[in-house]
Amino acid sequence: MKKKMVAGVLTASLLSAPLGVLAESPFQWHNVNVYETNFAEKDESLFNSENYNFVKYSKLETKLTEVTKSSNRVTIEKRGVSSDGHDMFVVTVSDPQAKGKFGKYQAIRKQMFKNPDKAQDFIDKHPDLKIPVMINGSIHGTEFAGTDSILHLIDRFANDNDDVTKQILKDHIIVFNVVANPDGRIDATRFNGNGIDLNRDFITGSQSETKQMVDLITEWNPMVFLDLHGYVKQSGGTKQGLIEPCTPPHNPNYQYDLFLKWAMKQAEAMESEILANKDTYENTNTAVSKVDYHKMTSTRIPIRDSSSGWDDYPPIFTPMYAMYHGSYGYTLETPTNDWDGVKWLYDAVMGALKYSSENKVGMVKDQIEMFKRGINFDHPYHKEGFFPKAYILPENEKDGTITKKAVEHLIANDIVVTEAQKGFTFEGKNYPKGTYLVEMDQAKAGLANTMLWDGEDISNDTPSMYDISAWNLPELWGFEAVEVPAKSSFSLHTKEVKHVNNDGELIGKGPYVIPNTSVKAVQLVNSLIQNGFTVKRADNGDFHLESGMNPTIKKLVKESGIAIKSGAVPENAAQIQDLKVTILRDGGIGKMQSHAGTKLALERLGFNVKEKTPREVAVNGLEGTDVFVYSGSQSMVSVLTGANKEFGLESNAQVQQFRDKVNAFVDSGGKYIAVGAGASLATRSMGLASAGVSAGGSDSNGIVLVDYQPSPLTAGYKSTDYGFVYRPAWYTNTDGYTVLARYKNSDDFFVAGHWRNRTGAKGQPVIVKDNNKDVIMIGLEAGFRDHTDYLFRLLSNAIYSE
């Protein structure tokens, strides 16, 4: 599910798959369920109020082979693996005449990005052209119905020959991403094996599963993208399930007029298909779900039925991301976690496919129109100057890894990046040959701009936001993006970048200076230490390698991508050790595994990180740990009930035991770091902090300006620099603490996002260190979802600082 959380009592037994007949004879509802499993897989989720005998991941490959073995319409591929190493299956279905010609169709679609007028003319002359549609299954592991409905759809389109099936196949190439989150399906969790909610990872693209989906989207540029979720219900009501489009505010980087021209009608077509078949639903789970499918009168279509709260503003959701590639993208939320819920999704997809069959020429021409607007730098419904002419992306002279990562990321997302063929000057600054640019007269200008723009403050545009409202890559990844105004006369000879050289270089005979400038730099330092080399840290935060030229050092530096130069070691530089870091594991309280991003940040910085649950800490303590990191919900230090029970502590006595163990660790000289509001509040409740902790609303988030004070813990950051908050925190009554950073004491301290009633935080401390014990509290989200690369070094600085 994209937003609403449903928890309830577990069903006493698992339900059987229905064998009834669907409304559209002669297609039969085949039983594709197989309950047996080959390895340890969970049967149900504590976060679902209903559960059923869904198809286990271990049986998917066999099931796909079975339902397609006699079909000549189907291609089954393994496309990538999950974070835990499980295969991801992509099934492409079209009529036999199209098989073997997919490259032709993709080539035609590529023409859209080069000569959109020609592509539109081609569509007029060849209205029989097959249009790609992509259907994504169960990106949230606990929303099992998505993948199960896909299995039924594949069965139909692989084997049946009724008129509707044949017409849809005549008009479409259907690309099924069968199970977008194998790890989550196996473990019955929302997340993948790294603890990341994949439906929040677009734009960041940190996970292998997300990268696979991006590859599919950029390969096909599907005209329609359907993301199959659950569960949105109206207990005892008649409006069941949800079909996008969304409520305002809409991201201004869309060409929303072109999207909405078709999206509302297609959503209503999905709704009509569901309602036309409602009498065929079994209602086997109504006593638990309180959903009577026979009494449905409508679904919920947010833009029609709600004023706010179901947003498409952030591009982190899969369908919203697909919209930047020209797709008519929809999240579909089935009402129930049972076979009726599977059928609801099946019917919704059929309604979408029938509509796109009837309207494909107009829809695909408007998809091309979006690309045409980008290429022609013609954005008729945007404020003048909203899209700049270009972005200049200069490399950092000390460390090119940050900009190069951004360039590679942009290219992977189908954005054209160029490089200057000679040196140039812009606004009085000189840039060398090879400087990267993103020129905005390109097909996917909207995606390029949403990644690179400053963002905006939308606090007054809507009462609340469900998820992030700012994600600026330059500010949160740490590279520079210089905006060339739309009406500038700036002109330059450039060449498209196809490959980025990421090799680092060792310059001189040593000793060497490693600047504290990036994730890659800190990762290199930890790699050197773990390989037995002596590394020291100076007061300014830079690192010093005392060794001379060495094959191992040369290899590690090459892999880092940084040019490391010789330099003297300051007398006051202190040797740093290979520290053992433990992070408190948030197993998924309230469907959020908030420690996971910080854990990945620490791992990318090169630390060997161990996870411990609250129960493990309470029972076994923190022996063998040098640094203990708490990044997550305050509720982890409490007795939890219901669906969250397994993630908390078992009794009040165990809560006290946890507190005693953590306090003993700190009293014995251990380093304790709290990250974010929840961890800071927990720190105070455990008696580890005397400072007051204030927190903004849970829907408040965004990019802030922070005044960083000179110190080893803030080394590498400018006096006024960026931060990121997600439920903002700040500290009061800080006697006995060193204040290391404050929110900028100015009304403009909030740069972009959604944060109402924020005046109380202005100028207040946001990073503090206890003067009497090694306890640090960071109110910023320094490791948020593996996205805020620029802030990761606050974690390494805190770990290394005395």
C-alpha positions in Angstrom: 0.0 0.0 0.0 1.3 3.5 -0.7 -0.1 5.2 2.4 -2.8 3.9 4.6 -1.8 1.3 7.3 -4.2 -1.5 8.2 -3.5 -3.8 11.2 -5.8 -6.3 12.8 -6.4 -9.7 14.3 -4.9 -12.6 12.3 -7.3 -15.1 10.7 -7.4 -18.5 12.3 -6.7 -20.3 9.1 -5.6 -19.7 5.6 -8.2 -19.5 2.9 -8.4 -21.5 -0.3 -8.1 -20.0 -3.8 -11.5 -19.5 -5.6 -12.2 -21.6 -8.6 -15.2 -19.6 -9.8 -15.8 -18.4 -13.4 -15.0 -14.8 -14.3 -17.6 -12.7 -15.9 -16.0 -12.8 -19.4 -16.6 -16.3 -20.7 -14.9 -18.3 -22.0 -11.9 -17.3 -19.8 -11.8 -19.4 -16.6 -10.4 -18.5 -13.2 -7.7 -21.1 -13.0 -6.3 -22.1 -9.7 -2.6 -21.1 -9.9 -2.0 -21.3 -6.2 0.5 -23.7 -4.8 0.8 -23.8 -1.1 3.9 -26.0 -0.7 7.2 -24.3 -0.3 10.9 -25.4 -0.8 12.4 -23.2 1.9 11.5 -21.1 4.9 8.8 -18.6 3.8 6.3 -16.9 6.0 2.6 -17.7 5.5 1.2 -14.4 6.6 1.9 -10.9 7.8 1.1 -9.4 11.2 0.3 -6.2 9.4 -2.6 -7.6 7.4 -6.0 -8.0 9.0 -6.7 -10.8 6.6 -4.4 -13.5 5.2 -4.8 -16.2 2.6 -2.8 -19.0 0.9 -0.9 -16.8 -1.5 1.5 -18.2 -4.0 4.9 -18.6 -2.4 8.0 -17.1 -4.1 9.7 -20.5 -4.3 6.9 -21.7 -6.6 6.8 -18.8 -9.0 9.2 -20.1 -11.5 7.4 -23.5 -11.7 4.1 -21.8 -11.9 5.2 -19.5 -14.7 6.5 -22.4 -16.6 3.3 -24.4 -16.1 0.9 -21.6 -17.2 2.9 -20.8 -20.3 4.3 -24.2 -21.4 1.9 -24.5 -24.3 1.9 -20.8 -25.3 3.9 -19.2 -28.1 3.0 -15.7 -26.9 5.3 -15.5 -23.9 8.9 -14.7 -23.0 10.1 -15.4 -19.5 13.3 -13.8 -18.3 15.3 -13.6 -15.1 16.2 -9.9 -14.9 18.5 -9.2 -12.0 18.4 -10.3 -8.4 17.1 -8.9 -5.2 19.3 -7.6 -2.4 19.1 -11.1 -0.8 20.1 -12.7 -4.1 16.6 -13.9 -5.3 15.8 -13.9 -9.0 13.4 -11.3 -10.4 11.1 -12.6 -13.2 9.9 -10.5 -16.2 7.3 -12.0 -18.4 6.6 -10.3 -21.8 3.3 -11.3 -23.6 2.2 -10.3 -27.0 0.7 -12.1 -30.0 3.0 -14.5 -31.9 3.5 -12.1 -34.7 5.1 -9.6 -32.3 7.6 -12.0 -30.7 11.0 -11.6 -32.1 10.2 -8.0 -33.2 10.4 -6.3 -29.8 13.5 -4.5 -30.9 11.6 -3.0 -33.7 9.0 -1.6 -31.4 11.6 -0.3 -29.0 13.4 1.4 -31.9 10.2 3.1 -33.0 9.7 4.4 -29.5 13.3 5.6 -29.4 12.4 7.7 -32.4 10.1 9.6 -30.0 13.2 11.1 -28.4 14.9 12.2 -31.6 12.1 13.3 -33.9 8.8 13.3 -32.0 6.9 14.9 -35.0 8.0 12.0 -37.2 7.0 9.5 -34.4 3.5 11.1 -34.2 3.1 10.9 -38.0 4.1 7.3 -37.9 1.4 6.5 -35.3 -1.2 8.2 -37.5 -0.1 6.0 -40.5 0.3 2.8 -38.4 -2.5 2.8 -35.8 -2.1 -0.9 -35.5 1.3 -0.4 -33.7 1.6 -2.4 -30.5 1.9 -0.2 -27.4 4.0 -1.4 -24.3 2.2 -1.5 -21.0 4.1 -2.4 -17.7 2.5 -4.1 -14.7 4.4 -4.2 -11.5 3.6 -6.8 -8.9 3.8 -6.5 -5.1 6.6 -4.0 -4.6 5.6 -4.2 -1.0 6.1 -7.8 0.2 3.1 -8.0 2.4 0.8 -6.9 -0.4 0.7 -10.4 -1.8 -2.3 -9.9 -4.1 -0.4 -8.0 -6.8 1.8 -10.9 -7.8 -1.1 -13.4 -7.6 -3.3 -11.3 -9.9 -0.3 -11.1 -12.4 -0.2 -14.9 -12.5 -3.8 -15.0 -13.4 -3.3 -12.3 -16.1 -0.3 -14.1 -17.6 -2.4 -17.3 -17.7 -5.1 -15.6 -19.6 -3.0 -13.8 -22.1 -0.8 -16.8 -22.6 -3.5 -19.3 -23.3 -7.0 -17.8 -24.0 -8.5 -16.9 -27.3 -11.7 -14.9 -26.6 -12.2 -11.7 -28.5 -11.2 -9.4 -25.7 -8.0 -11.3 -25.1 -7.0 -11.3 -28.7 -7.8 -7.5 -29.1 -5.7 -6.6 -26.1 -2.8 -8.7 -27.5 -3.2 -7.1 -30.9 -2.9 -3.6 -29.3 -0.2 -4.2 -26.6 3.0 -5.7 -25.6 2.4 -6.4 -21.9 5.5 -6.4 -19.7 4.9 -8.1 -16.3 7.4 -7.5 -13.5 6.1 -10.5 -11.7 7.3 -9.9 -8.2 9.1 -6.6 -7.6 10.2 -7.5 -4.1 11.1 -11.2 -3.7 12.7 -10.7 -0.3 9.6 -9.1 1.1 7.4 -11.8 -0.3 9.5 -14.5 1.3 9.8 -12.7 4.7 6.3 -11.3 4.7 7.7 -7.8 5.2 7.1 -4.5 3.4 10.8 -4.1 2.7 13.5 -5.8 0.7 16.4 -7.6 2.5 18.2 -4.3 3.1 15.2 -3.0 5.0 14.4 -0.4 2.3 10.8 0.4 1.2 11.4 0.1 -2.6 8.4 2.3 -3.3 10.4 5.1 -1.8 13.7 4.4 -3.6 13.0 6.0 -7.0 15.1 9.1 -7.7 17.6 7.6 -5.2 17.9 4.3 -7.0 20.0 2.7 -4.3 18.7 -0.8 -4.4 19.2 -3.6 -7.0 15.4 -4.1 -7.3 14.8 -0.5 -8.0 17.6 -0.4 -10.6 16.0 -3.4 -12.4 12.6 -1.5 -12.5 14.3 1.6 -13.9 16.0 -0.5 -16.5 12.6 -1.9 -17.6 11.0 1.5 -17.7 13.7 3.1 -19.7 13.9 0.1 -22.0 10.2 0.1 -22.9 9.0 3.6 -22.0 5.5 2.0 -21.3 2.5 4.1 -22.3 0.7 2.8 -19.2 2.2 1.7 -15.9 0.1 -0.1 -13.3 1.6 -0.7 -9.8 -0.4 -3.4 -7.9 -0.8 -2.7 -4.1 -3.1 -3.2 -1.1 -4.9 -2.5 1.1 -7.4 0.4 1.1 -10.9 -0.5 2.4 -13.9 1.2 3.7 -15.1 -1.0 6.6 -18.7 -1.7 6.1 -18.9 0.9 3.3 -19.5 0.8 -0.4 -16.4 2.6 -1.8 -13.7 -0.1 -1.9 -10.1 0.1 -3.0 -8.3 3.0 -4.6 -7.3 3.9 -8.1 -5.1 7.0 -8.8 -4.8 9.8 -10.1 -3.9 11.8 -7.0 -4.9 14.9 -5.1 -2.9 18.2 -5.4 -0.3 19.4 -5.0 1.1 17.9 -8.2 4.8 18.1 -8.9 5.3 21.1 -11.2 7.9 19.1 -13.3 5.1 17.0 -14.8 3.3 17.9 -18.0 0.1 17.2 -15.9 -2.3 18.5 -18.5 -1.3 15.7 -20.9 -1.5 13.1 -18.2 -4.9 14.1 -16.8 -6.4 14.3 -20.2 -6.5 10.5 -20.2 -5.8 9.4 -16.7 -9.2 10.2 -15.1 -11.1 8.4 -17.8 -8.8 5.4 -17.6 -9.3 5.3 -13.8 -13.0 5.3 -14.3 -12.7 2.5 -16.8 -10.9 0.4 -14.2 -13.6 1.2 -11.7 -16.4 0.3 -14.2 -14.7 -3.1 -14.9 -14.6 -3.9 -11.2 -18.2 -2.9 -10.6 -19.4 -4.8 -13.7 -18.0 -8.0 -12.1 -18.8 -7.4 -8.4 -21.4 -10.2 -8.3 -18.8 -12.8 -9.1 -16.7 -12.0 -6.0 -16.8 -14.8 -3.4 -17.0 -12.6 -0.2 -15.3 -15.5 1.7 -13.6 -13.1 4.1 -16.2 -10.5 4.7 -16.6 -11.4 8.4 -13.0 -10.4 9.0 -12.5 -7.7 6.4 -15.9 -6.0 6.8 -15.8 -5.6 3.0 -18.9 -6.7 1.1 -17.8 -6.7 -2.6 -21.4 -7.2 -3.8 -22.4 -3.8 -2.2 -19.6 -1.8 -3.9 -20.9 1.3 -5.6 -17.5 2.8 -6.5 -13.8 2.8 -5.8 -11.9 5.8 -4.3 -10.3 7.9 -7.0 -8.4 10.5 -5.0 -8.5 13.4 -7.5 -12.3 12.9 -7.7 -13.1 11.9 -4.1 -10.6 13.6 -1.8 -9.2 17.0 -1.2 -5.7 16.1 -0.1 -3.7 13.3 1.4 -2.9 10.9 -1.5 -0.2 12.8 -3.3 1.9 12.3 -6.5 4.2 15.2 -5.5 7.3 13.2 -4.7 8.8 11.2 -7.6 9.9 8.4 -5.2 6.8 6.2 -5.9 7.1 3.8 -8.8 4.1 5.1 -10.9 5.1 8.7 -10.2 8.6 8.0 -11.4 7.2 6.3 -14.5 5.2 9.4 -15.3 8.5 11.2 -16.0 9.1 8.7 -18.8 5.7 9.5 -20.4 3.7 6.8 -18.7 0.1 7.1 -17.5 1.0 5.8 -14.1 -1.3 4.5 -11.4 -1.1 3.0 -8.0 -3.9 0.4 -7.6 -4.8 -0.4 -4.0 -7.0 -3.5 -3.6 -9.3 -3.6 -0.6 -8.5 -7.0 0.9 -5.7 -9.5 1.4 -7.5 -12.5 0.0 -8.6 -14.0 -3.3 -11.3 -11.4 -3.8 -8.6 -8.8 -3.4 -6.6 -10.6 -6.2 -9.7 -10.5 -8.4 -10.2 -6.8 -7.7 -6.7 -6.1 -9.1 -7.3 -8.4 -12.0 -10.5 -6.6 -13.0 -8.8 -3.2 -12.6 -6.0 -4.2 -14.9 -8.5 -5.5 -17.5 -10.3 -2.2 -17.4 -7.1 -0.3 -17.9 -6.1 -2.5 -20.9 -9.5 -2.3 -22.6 -9.4 1.5 -22.3 -5.9 1.8 -23.7 -6.9 -0.5 -26.6 -9.7 1.9 -27.5 -7.6 5.0 -27.0 -4.0 4.0 -27.7 -3.5 6.3 -30.7 -4.5 9.5 -28.8 -2.8 8.4 -25.6 0.6 7.6 -27.2 0.5 10.7 -29.3 0.2 12.8 -26.1 2.9 10.7 -24.5 5.1 11.8 -27.5 3.9 15.3 -27.0 5.5 15.4 -23.6 8.8 14.4 -25.2 8.3 17.0 -27.9 7.8 19.8 -25.3 11.1 18.8 -23.7 13.0 18.7 -27.0 11.5 22.0 -28.2 11.9 23.6 -24.8 8.2 24.4 -24.9 6.4 24.1 -21.6 3.1 26.0 -22.1 1.6 25.3 -18.7 4.7 26.2 -16.7 5.7 29.5 -15.3 8.1 31.3 -17.6 11.7 30.4 -16.6 10.7 27.4 -14.5 12.8 25.1 -16.6 16.4 26.5 -16.9 18.3 26.3 -20.2 20.9 24.0 -18.7 22.6 22.9 -15.5 26.4 23.1 -15.3 27.8 20.3 -13.1 31.4 21.1 -12.3 33.7 18.5 -10.7 35.0 19.2 -7.2 38.8 19.8 -7.6 39.6 17.7 -4.5 37.2 14.8 -5.1 35.4 14.1 -8.4 33.5 11.1 -7.1 30.4 13.0 -6.1 29.7 14.6 -9.5 30.6 11.4 -11.3 28.1 9.5 -9.3 25.5 12.0 -10.2 26.3 11.9 -13.9 26.2 8.1 -13.9 22.9 8.2 -12.1 21.4 10.7 -14.5 22.5 8.6 -17.5 21.0 5.5 -15.9 17.7 7.3 -15.6 17.7 8.1 -19.4 18.7 11.7 -19.0 21.2 13.1 -21.5 24.4 14.5 -20.0 26.9 16.2 -22.2 30.4 17.6 -21.7 32.0 20.7 -22.9 34.4 20.3 -25.8 36.5 23.3 -24.7 36.9 25.5 -21.7 34.2 28.2 -21.2 33.2 31.1 -18.9 29.8 31.6 -17.3 28.9 34.5 -15.0 32.6 35.3 -14.5 33.7 31.8 -13.6 35.9 29.6 -15.7 35.1 26.0 -16.4 37.5 23.5 -18.0 37.0 21.3 -21.0 35.1 18.2 -20.0 32.8 20.0 -17.6 29.4 18.1 -17.5 26.2 19.8 -18.5 22.5 18.8 -18.5 21.0 20.7 -21.3 17.3 21.0 -20.9 16.1 20.8 -24.5 15.7 17.1 -24.1 12.8 14.6 -24.1 12.8 13.9 -20.3 13.4 17.5 -19.2 10.9 17.0 -16.4 12.8 14.2 -14.8 16.1 16.0 -15.2 14.7 19.1 -13.5 13.0 17.3 -10.6 16.3 15.7 -9.8 18.4 18.9 -10.1 16.1 21.8 -9.1 16.1 23.6 -5.7 12.6 22.4 -4.8 10.0 24.6 -3.2 8.3 25.2 0.1 4.8 23.7 -0.2 3.9 24.1 3.5 1.0 26.4 2.7 -0.2 24.4 -0.3 -1.7 21.4 1.6 -2.5 20.6 5.2 0.0 17.7 5.3 2.2 15.5 3.2 2.4 11.8 3.5 6.0 11.5 2.5 9.0 13.6 1.5 8.5 16.9 -0.2 12.1 17.6 -1.1 14.9 15.4 -2.5 17.3 17.7 -4.3 20.3 15.7 -5.5 22.9 18.5 -5.6 22.1 19.6 -2.1 21.7 16.2 -0.6 24.4 14.4 -2.6 26.9 17.2 -2.3 27.6 18.3 -5.9 27.2 21.6 -7.6 24.5 22.3 -10.2 24.8 25.8 -11.7 21.6 26.9 -13.2 21.7 28.7 -16.6 18.6 30.9 -16.9 16.1 30.0 -19.6 16.6 33.2 -21.6 20.4 33.1 -21.3 22.3 33.5 -24.6 24.7 30.8 -23.3 25.8 28.5 -26.1 28.4 25.8 -26.1 29.7 22.9 -28.2 29.1 19.7 -26.3 29.2 16.0 -26.8 26.9 13.4 -25.1 28.6 11.4 -22.3 28.4 7.7 -22.7 31.0 6.6 -20.1 32.4 8.1 -16.9 36.0 7.3 -15.9 35.9 6.3 -12.2 39.5 5.3 -11.6 41.3 6.9 -8.7 45.0 7.9 -8.8 47.8 7.9 -6.4 50.0 10.9 -7.0 53.5 11.2 -5.4 55.5 8.9 -3.2 53.7 9.6 0.1 52.7 10.2 2.8 49.3 10.9 1.4 46.4 13.3 2.2 42.8 11.9 1.8 40.4 14.8 1.9 37.3 14.4 4.1 35.0 15.2 1.1 32.8 12.3 0.2 31.4 8.9 1.1 34.1 7.3 -1.2 36.9 9.1 0.7 35.7 7.7 4.1 35.2 4.3 2.6 38.8 4.4 1.3 40.0 5.3 4.8 38.2 2.4 6.4 39.4 0.0 3.7 43.0 1.1 4.3 42.7 0.6 8.1 41.1 -2.8 7.6 44.0 -3.7 5.4 46.5 -2.9 8.2 47.6 0.6 7.1 48.0 3.4 9.6 45.7 6.4 9.0 45.6 9.5 11.1 42.9 12.2 11.3 43.8 15.9 11.6 41.7 18.6 13.3 40.3 19.8 10.0 38.9 16.3 9.4 41.2 15.3 6.6 42.9 11.9 6.8 46.6 11.2 6.4 48.1 7.9 5.2 51.7 7.6 6.5 52.7 4.8 4.0 54.5 5.3 0.8 53.6 3.9 -2.6 52.3 0.3 -2.2 50.5 -2.0 -4.7 47.6 -2.6 -2.2 47.2 1.1 -1.6 47.4 1.8 -5.3 44.6 -0.7 -5.9 42.3 0.6 -3.2 42.8 4.2 -4.4 42.0 3.2 -8.0 38.8 1.6 -6.8 37.9 4.7 -4.8 37.9 7.0 -7.8 39.8 9.8 -5.9 43.1 11.4 -6.9 45.2 11.2 -3.7 48.2 13.4 -3.4 51.3 13.5 -1.2 51.2 15.8 1.8 52.8 16.2 5.2 51.2 14.6 8.3 50.2 17.3 10.9 51.8 16.8 14.3 48.4 16.9 16.0 46.9 14.2 13.7 45.6 11.2 15.8 45.5 7.6 14.6 42.1 6.2 14.0 41.2 2.6 14.6 39.0 -0.1 13.0 36.0 0.5 15.2 33.2 -2.0 15.8 29.8 -0.3 15.2 26.4 -1.6 16.3 23.1 -0.2 15.2 19.8 -0.8 17.0 17.6 -2.8 14.6 14.1 -1.4 14.0 12.4 -4.5 12.6 9.5 -2.6 11.0 7.5 -0.7 13.6 4.4 0.8 12.0 5.6 -0.5 8.6 8.8 1.5 8.8 12.3 0.2 9.2 13.8 3.6 9.9 17.2 2.4 10.9 17.9 0.7 7.5 19.0 3.9 5.7 21.5 4.8 8.4 22.8 1.2 8.4 23.4 1.4 4.6 25.0 4.8 5.0 27.4 3.4 7.6 28.2 0.4 5.4 28.8 2.6 2.4 31.2 4.6 4.5 33.1 1.4 5.0 32.3 0.5 8.6 31.6 -3.1 9.6 28.1 -2.7 11.1 26.3 -5.2 13.3 22.6 -5.0 13.9 21.1 -5.8 17.3 17.4 -5.9 18.2 16.3 -4.3 21.4 15.8 -7.7 23.0 19.4 -8.7 22.1 20.7 -5.5 23.7 18.6 -6.0 26.8 19.7 -9.7 27.3 23.3 -9.6 26.0 24.3 -6.0 26.3 26.9 -4.3 24.0 30.0 -6.2 24.7 32.5 -6.0 21.8 31.0 -2.7 20.5 32.9 0.6 20.3 30.1 2.7 18.9 26.3 2.2 19.4 24.0 4.0 16.9 20.3 4.5 17.6 18.4 5.7 14.5 14.7 4.9 14.6 11.5 5.0 16.5 11.4 5.9 20.1 9.0 3.0 20.5 11.9 0.5 20.2 12.5 1.1 23.9 9.1 0.0 25.0 6.8 -3.0 25.3 4.8 -3.2 22.0 1.6 -5.0 21.2 -0.4 -6.1 18.2 1.4 -6.2 14.8 4.5 -4.4 16.3 4.9 -6.9 19.2 7.9 -8.8 17.8 9.9 -5.6 17.3 9.8 -4.3 20.9 10.7 -5.5 24.4 8.8 -8.2 26.2 8.2 -6.6 29.6 8.7 -3.5 31.6 11.5 -5.3 33.4 13.2 -5.9 30.0 12.8 -2.2 29.2 14.7 -1.4 32.3 17.3 -4.0 31.5 17.8 -2.4 28.0 18.3 1.0 29.6 20.7 -0.3 32.2 22.8 -2.1 29.5 23.0 1.0 27.3 23.9 3.3 30.3 26.6 0.8 31.4 28.0 0.9 27.9 28.3 4.7 27.9 29.6 4.8 31.5 32.4 2.4 30.5 33.5 4.8 27.8 31.4 3.6 24.8 30.3 6.1 22.2 26.6 6.6 21.7 25.1 8.4 18.7 21.4 9.2 18.4 20.1 10.1 14.9 16.8 11.8 14.4 13.8 12.8 16.6 12.8 9.3 17.7 16.3 8.3 18.8 16.8 11.7 20.6 13.5 11.3 22.5 14.5 7.7 23.4 17.9 9.0 24.6 16.3 11.4 27.0 13.9 8.8 28.2 16.7 6.4 29.0 18.4 9.1 31.2 21.3 9.4 28.7 20.5 13.1 28.0 19.6 16.0 30.2 18.9 18.4 27.2 15.4 18.9 26.1 14.2 17.4 22.9 11.6 19.1 20.7 10.2 17.6 17.6 8.0 18.7 14.7 5.1 16.8 13.2 5.6 13.4 11.7 4.6 14.8 8.3 7.2 17.6 8.4 10.2 17.0 6.2 12.6 18.9 3.9 15.9 20.5 3.2 17.1 23.0 5.8 20.0 25.5 6.2 22.3 24.7 9.1 25.0 26.8 10.8 27.8 24.3 11.5 30.3 25.3 14.2 34.0 24.6 13.6 34.8 21.2 15.1 36.1 17.8 14.2 32.5 16.5 14.2 31.4 19.0 11.5 34.6 18.9 9.5 34.0 19.1 5.8 30.9 21.3 6.0 30.7 25.0 5.4 29.7 27.4 8.1 26.2 27.6 6.6 25.3 24.4 4.7 22.5 22.0 4.1 20.7 19.4 6.2 17.7 17.2 5.9 14.9 16.6 8.4 12.1 14.0 8.6 10.1 14.8 11.7 12.5 17.6 12.6 14.2 17.7 16.0 16.0 20.4 18.0 17.4 20.7 21.4 16.8 23.0 24.4 18.4 23.5 27.9 21.8 22.6 26.5 23.9 23.6 29.5 26.6 20.9 29.8 26.7 20.4 26.1 28.7 21.6 23.2 26.4 22.9 20.5 27.9 21.8 17.2 25.2 23.0 14.8 22.1 25.1 14.8 19.3 25.7 12.3 20.1 28.9 10.6 18.8 31.8 12.7 16.8 33.3 9.8 13.3 33.0 8.4 14.7 31.4 5.3 16.3 28.4 7.1 13.7 26.1 5.6 14.7 25.6 1.9 12.2 23.2 0.5 9.6 20.7 1.6 6.6 20.8 4.0 7.0 22.0 7.6 4.3 24.1 9.2 4.7 25.8 12.5 8.5 25.8 12.3 9.4 29.1 13.8 10.2 27.6 17.2 13.1 25.7 15.6 14.8 28.7 14.0 18.3 29.2 15.4 17.9 26.2 17.7 20.6 23.5 18.3 20.4 20.5 16.0 23.6 18.7 16.8 24.9 18.5 20.4 27.6 16.6 22.3 27.5 15.9 26.1 30.6 17.4 27.7 30.8 14.7 30.4 30.2 11.5 28.4 30.5 10.4 24.8 26.8 11.0 23.8 26.0 12.8 20.6 22.6 13.7 19.4 22.0 14.6 15.7 18.6 16.1 15.0 19.1 15.8 11.2 18.4 12.6 9.2 22.0 12.0 8.3 21.4 8.6 6.7 17.9 8.9 5.4 17.0 6.0 3.1 20.5 5.8 1.7 19.8 9.1 0.0 21.4 11.9 1.9 25.0 11.1 0.8 26.2 14.6 1.7 25.3 14.2 5.3 26.7 10.7 5.7 30.0 12.2 6.9 28.3 13.6 10.0 28.1 9.9 11.0 31.7 9.1 10.3 32.8 12.4 11.9 30.9 11.5 15.0 32.4 8.0 15.1 35.9 9.2 14.7 35.7 12.3 17.0 37.0 12.1 20.5 
